[in-house]
Amino acid sequence: MLDIIYVSLLWGIVGVTFMFSLFFFVLTVPQVEALHKYKVARTIIAFTYLCLGISNLVEVLFHDDAIDIPMTCMITLFVSMFQAMLLTYTHLTLINLDFATKKKLITESLPFLICIIIGIVSLSLDTKREYTNKLNFIFVVYYISLLFRYTIYFRNVYNGYKKRMDNYFAEQEIKRFSWIYYSFYASLTVGIVALTSICFDSVLGKIAFNLIVLLFYSYFGVHFLNYAYQFRMHEAVIREDPNLSDQKEQKHNYSHLEARIKKWCSEKGFVKQGLTIEDLATRLNSNRTYLSLYVNKHLNTTFKGWITDLRINEAKDILLKQSDVSISDVAEQVGFSDRSNFNKQFVKQTGLTPKAWRELEWN
């Protein structure tokens, strides 16, 4: 029974990977210059899916129980290392187009290529597999260090992406690419399970591993295809502002900007739904970089945090002065796109819901 499940999952992986590799090769990408790296990544991912499908097809058709375990472990490690590098850099490129450079990729690939060369020499010369087992242990340690390092890379870049989102949108009308967060940690899980499958060789373990692989590559494939069509909404955030990132700590004279902001606030410009820092910079005859520096350094907050504070304070004023206005109407009047987010932000600032806060102030 377990063998049937195992083979069925292999066929499932073959079907899914072949199907997505075809989609990656055939489906067109919007003609946007900024998507060049995505196009390159998609071609590489297409070959990766194709190779994964072929390897599983070979496993189904030519499976042999009399296998060379040390050699199989080494091959599994090399494949896992390659997948970890490829998927990590793909995920990071999706949220920061400037992350993956030729220099980084070459530097990252060199240790991996050295490991492969050493492994091939060992497999060809060490017929008794005495040294191969020792090498496998070294490769396992190196692979674990890669997983740790890639996780730190991802956390840092993703946190930067979230900060840029909060510094661009006043409210998250456009949702973050949260699937990239979940997808990366799913790929990390695949890597960890692959590592444990090397240590514990069992049919049940292989079934669990293949099921996780099938689910992950299906999930990643669907979202990776859709990314190109959602890119336009996130382009300003994913393309990190080089002027802002290169700015050093220095004193600025914000007097003219502050005067314009004060006037804009008196006109209640912050209640406009869908507000972005680009919109406000244009309205103030300024630029995004200068305005971001003002908000981040001078006000010590993000653009989203600043606008949220202005909206909540305006909401308090309405709640006190206009008793007949419903909570939903208040949320809409101050610029929130939905009541649930308004309630969440109000509680975060005051510790009470809008309704409870109004009742407390009236009493």
Steps between C-alpha positions, in 0.01 A plus 500: 500500500780743593681419175188589300468834682871568446482432125175699467664803660797466264263504202327801652831687527585404141165633372511824700862585420463427128181707485652803676825481304291521182310800637825675597640451152185582301298764686591858414627759746383866489747716308638687799872572518505450876383140453821399319641321804167329556510370141848361556393345831193348335712333232729354766204386707350339188815291452500417871143372486582305184807338657304416815228339288753298298682379813173381655398336172830309499436402861159358405615313189841374607478471876745244638515392863871413467621858518829657595390675821807731546476609136124558529552706817763714329283560194205590724719748687623664180148528362378644832783755508424609146126525569564699820721751318271532202176536695650740754632737236175472304291590805730789587500637145120508504495750788821690417593516133847630586594212731628238255812616316746306282772546761278360777392202290858416397624531858211284620553235232876449541491301830214293359699416184806410710286260706372334181851455359626350828194276513546372143867423563410319821228290335733400215804412714353386830339172392457379859329827594717544811584865434170571324309453826735746674455748217123463527522602865698812404248579226212460747663753735556739208140454385366579848714817508352598163145463631582721800669763285223506241240537775685804638528644147129459444394645836710813444382558143134425579505736799641767270219431254238537775655829609492630143133401477426696818699793362307507174135415571294684760293187548552150368234525229745301290588191697861400544642207309446291813506183292874557450547486877307173533655356186854560622437326831325219315811459285708502818280221634559302181875545553482383861287198411745414221777506759311271737419262213873453455540398863186286524442300184145358512201472268284702742764774509515508121120527482500797740781666304332452160168630633668817629687542169176459302315757710786749503574496127129532421460795739816673380421439132155662514617810687821534299297511179262763642784719625557662159140621485505642856839666456370838381324565832821432696765630261571821690563299817692207351729737312676643804558875480881530450496865601342413834724201575815700419409793725734545795400634837503878460309808606231635269303821507141383493340840570353544151378140492347527847306811399351317201422193711326715762282654231428157349401364843268797563329415171470137624679360196584188702140372477544415132476123453780329309749770597867429424815690584546564128159673490580715801848593374344623174233691692765671713727579203766281659642156420457158649855475636492833683154434644600149612802640681281755673249241619758235596767718658316812620165346601663167593229288340396349167276669246223254581543558876491877459186503283331247730562727801350797314195295403444359849521848654249624243277202581509589870386851419207372292401240761478770766328772298265298278313249713268396216781379271549123492842340551505382137433852377772639723747248360411600145510872575856487637636293209490136608390259229328262742365509854699200627832668427371823656404311818837326507697824469274682748547228763874501434520872577245537780457151646124523437263444210352816343162421655645441848718810475202719401288367787784554749560858386130585512474371854 
